[in-house]
Amino acid sequence: MNGRWIRRLVASAGLVMVAAAGLAGPAKATSLSAPSSSGRPLRVTGATGAGALGPALGPSVGGRFTAAAATSAHDVWAVGLSSNGPPLVFHWNGSAWWEYPISPNLYFLGVAAVSPSDAWAVGGSYWYAPTQTEAYHWNGKTWTQVSTPTPDGSAFFNGVAATSAANAWAVGATGPGPGGPGSSNAPLIEHWNGTTWEQQSAPVPDKPGAFSGVAATSASNAWAVGTTGSHALIEHWNGSKWQQVPVPAGVPADSGLNGIAATGPDNVWAVGVNGSGSLPAPLILHWNGTQWSVLSSPNPTGNTYMLAVAAASQRNAWAVGYDRAGGASCSPECQTVTEHWNGTKWSVVPSPNPPAEYLNAFLGVVAISSCDAWAVGTTDFSSTLIAHWNGHTWS
């Protein structure tokens, strides 16, 4: 796997194969004249009632879900982009999925939630170039656009993390949008202090790259991961400055990191792709409070991409993505993959795959408890995919 493919894989936080799929992105955004409308129940094909969860795979609408966040079993968000432009914002209230329409034709790649009345969704305004950073805030009633800096005239966010009403981080890249050429991208970090978003000074690698994910456990502890050139990139916030952290021994040069999650200062997970061999393999790293290490993880078909990770405790974490059983292409179709950490080892857990022409992939995941997790993604980049873990199976 070459560095160019790794960068394409990482640059949009798991939005893989965009160019190969030939999928056009959203049109250029227009400004909101008012906050978004109230939520409305989602009609789900095959569901038991309007707004209810579908019998197997949850709500399916045109587009893809890229990220998920939750504060409880009754407060789950899934965001992404639709096939015809407007972003996707959906909420699970414990019994039904609700849709929250936002009118601009932008896209969301990351979501974070602090409480039922405090959440962030981030992304960009235009899939190609130029693109503007976009951040929307949920106050418990409506989603409202919040101004963010766009360095160099073009930038977008891939991920967001928040620990309080006055502390949130958004990461991504300057340069063209996810669907554009990535050769001029540079990693980007911005911070919310409770009043404004401000660009942060951080070590800038000497090669193009992007941050694909961010996790935070307090105002003095945050991590950002991504790729620079064809190398995995890790940076840490210690409360006063961002510092680049060496990747652990065992991470090959031709590798990238796609997602990160943390439950505390001594339990941080990062996942991505080891591209040093003839076929890609999962890459899973763990921070124990002192050092990063590489953990062994299954490679179901010998050709597996890890795109997102979530953790609920020291003994409960999920890594998700997709695998290419057919080798270099999705023929037969690529399948979802989910792996679980039980405190001792990573194991493959069977995951659902609806009928597809070439692809089923999970792009985001959130873990609430040992019997409650959600994985979100896409089928053929044309319809959304949601699966729920009930403690025994994904369905």
Secondary structure, DSSP 8 states (H G I E B T S, - for coil): --HHHHHHHHHTTT-TTHHHHT----------SS-----EE---TT-SSTTB--SSS----BEEEEEEEEEETTEEEEEEEETTSSEEEEEE-SSBEEE----SS-EEEEEEEEETTEEEEEEES-SSSS--EEEEEE-SS-EEEE----GGG-EEEEEEEEEETTEEEEEEEESS-TTS--TT-EEEEEEE-SS-EEE------SS-EEEEEEEEEETTEEEEEEEETTEEEEEEE-SS-EEE----TT--SSEEEEEEEEEETTEEEEEEEE-SSSS-EEEEEEE-SS-EEEE----TTS-EEEEEEEEEETTEEEEEEEE-TTSSS-SS-BEEEEEEE-SS-EEEE-------SSBEEEEEEEEEETTEEEEEEEETTTEEEEEEE-SS-B-
